[in-house]
């Protein structure tokens, strides 16, 4: 679009990242403005799971984390063989959801990102019902093949947006300022600036 940027029309299917089951299909438009700013995204999805089923899965995940006897900590998830300790699957699931907001913010028309590994995770004990974690995540940048390290603070309560703050650094790109905050859900992330936790 002259003077505005490049607009893309996409049709794609989605799948449950854990089971690989079909999760629905989406139609989207993405406008990458000529000036350096976040893409403008409009998306409509049809889901194969109903909202009640998604909420039940969120609640099971939340209860599993809440009923730990001590704060969760972990390193190198998955390990060098691609394995994830079943006890750490909930923190991996939240890392996938939280890092998606970082990847959305950092991606451009020519650069994309994938969550490669959680280097470390530490749960914070809160007085309210939210669960909160500090992560160091490694993002794989495509096509450069660089690994980008990001610190991510994540807070979540089912029925509320997932809150994510992050700070990323890489050797070749210098240091990124990071985010003020991001909001999303355990089922997917959206960008909403200014959340505090």
N, C-alpha and C positions, 0 to 999 in steps of 0.2 A: 504494500500500500504506500504510494508515494508520500513522502514527508512524515509517515507514521512508523513504518517498520514492516516486518514480515509476519504474515498471519498464516497459521497452519490449521487445517481441519483434520481431526483425528477420529477414527473409530477403532476401538480396541476392547478386548475382553480382559477380565480380571480373574485372579484366582486366590484362594486362601493360601497364604505363604507357608502355613504349617502342613496342611493336608494336600495341597495342590488341586483341591476341588474347585470347580467353576464357581465364581462368586458374582458373576453378572457381566454386563457389557456397558460401555460408555461411549458417548459422543462428546467431543470437546473442540473448542477453538482456543488457540494460544497465539497471542500477539506479542512478539518481541519488539519493543519500541526501539527506534534508532538511538535515542539517548540511553545511556546505561541506567537501567532501572529493572525492577522485577517484571517478569512477563505478566500479561493480563490474561487470566484463564477463566473460561466459562465452560462448565461441565455438567452433563446430565447423565446419570447412571440408572440402570435397572438392576436390581439385586435379586439373586436367587435365594438368599437367606432373608427371612423377614426380620424386622427390627427387634421383635421380642427375642428371637434366637440370638441375635448379636448382643443384646443386653445381658442375656443369660451367660453367654461366653465371657463377656467383660466382668460380670459379677463373680464367676468362677475363678478367673485370673486374679481379681482383686482379693478375694477371700484366701486364695492360696498364698499370696504375698503377706496379707495381714496376719495370718495365723502362724508365721514363722516365730520361733521362740527367741531368736536374736536377729539383729539387723543383718541383711544379706550383703555379702561381699563376694567378689569374684574377679578373676583375671583370665585373659586370653580365651574369650568366648567367641566363636568356637576355637578349640585347640588346634594345634598344627596338623591334626589328622581330619579336621572338619567335624569333630564330635562336640556336642553340647551336653553337659551334665543335666539330666532331667530336672534337678533341683534349681537349675539356673535358667530353664526355659522361659519362665515369666519375665525375668529381667531382660532376656534377649528379645522377647516379644515387644516389650516397651522400648527397647533400644531401636528396633526396626521402625516403630511408629514415630518415635521422637526424632530420629536421624532423618526421616523423610522430609521433615520441615527444613532441616539444614540443607539437604540436597536440593530441594525446590528453590531455596533462596540463592544458592551458589551456582546452580546450573544455568547455562547459556545455550545459544543455538549450537555452539561448537564444543561445549564441555558438559559432561554428565558425570554422575557419581553413583556409587554403590556402597552399601555398608559392608566393609570387609571383615571387621572384627571389633569386639568390645575389648579394649586392652585392660580396662579396670572398671569396676563398678562398686559403689559403696552406698548403702541405704542410709538415709537420714531419718531419725526418729522425730516425729511431729506430734504436737498436742492435739491437732485436729484430725479429721478422718482421711485426709489426703495421704498418699504414699509418695515419697520423694527419693530420688536417686541422683547421685553424682556419677557421671560416666566420663571415661576417655574413650572415644571411638575413633577408628581408622576408616576413612573413606577412600575408596579406590576411584581415582579420577580417570575418565576416558575421554579422549584417546591418549592422553599423555602418559598413562600408566603410573602416575605419581600416587603416593599414599599420603593423604592429608590427615593430620591429627586434630581432633576437635574435643574440647571440653564441653560437656552438655549437662545441664541441670534440668531435671524433669520432675514434674509433680502431676499426680493424676488421682481422680476420684470418679468412679463410674457415674455416668449421667452428666458429667462436667467436661469441658474441653481439656485436652492434654496441654499442659503448659510447659514450654521448652525455652530455655535460654542457652545460648551457645557462644563459644569463642573458638575460632579455628586459626591455625598457623601452618605455613608450609615454607620450606627453604627457598624455593624458586619464586614464589609469589609474594614473599615478605609476610607481613602479618595482616590478617583481616580483622576488622573491628568487631565482628560478631553481631549478635542480635540483641535487641532490647528484650524481646520475648516473642514467642510463637505460641499459638494455640491450635489444637486439633483434637482428635479423639483417638482412643485406642484402635478404632477401626480405620482411621485415616486422619491426616493432618491438614489443616487449613491455616492461612496466615492471618493473624489478627494481632496487630502491634499493641504494646502497652500493658500486657497483663503483668501483675505482680504476684509473687509468692514468697 
